[in-house]
Amino acid sequence: MSKSVPPRPHVAAAKRRFAIVASQFNAQYVQGLVDHAEEELGSLVSSAAISIHRVPGSFEIPVVVRELARKKKADAIIACGVIMRGETNHAKNLSRSVTDALQRIAVDYGVPVINVVLSFDNEGQARERCLENGINRGTEAARAAVEIASAMSKLRRK
């Protein structure tokens, strides 16, 4: 695993709109992802171009992402959630279900969805990837969202 996020993209983002759909479950870690994503996006677009939508848990993320994609409310959507593995298969099943749904939404509606619904074995892994600055997946997701929104815009103009 890389210990740093990719460099900031060198693409125009000023006219783009971004949405973040975030779970309220495992709130401390998800908020770390949201804060870093919002900070990174905020350095590239106005705060008015960023909308944040809260849902109870990771399982509920796809339904809101779908509605945002269906209504073309964003040029790219970032889905943020944290799933902690337990003693049963529930976390594995939940992760797969959410990932599959997000991919289907992106393909069906042509709106990029950056999947940052992360599964962890323990809180140490979550702290490292959600709360720390060096490899924060929220920053990484925002950069990916900007790049793919720009790429899609170019493709649509052709």
Salt bridges, closest charged atoms under 4 A:
GLU40 OE2 - ARG8 NE 2.78
GLU40 OE2 - ARG143 NE 2.97
GLU67 OE2 - ARG70 NH2 2.67
GLU67 OE2 - LYS71 NZ 3.51
ASP75 OD2 - ARG17 NE 3.97
ASP100 OD1 - ARG96 NH1 3.10
ASP121 OD1 - ARG85 NH1 2.69
GLU128 OE2 - LYS3 NZ 2.71
GLU128 OE1 - ARG129 NH1 3.59
GLU140 OE2 - ARG137 NH1 3.25
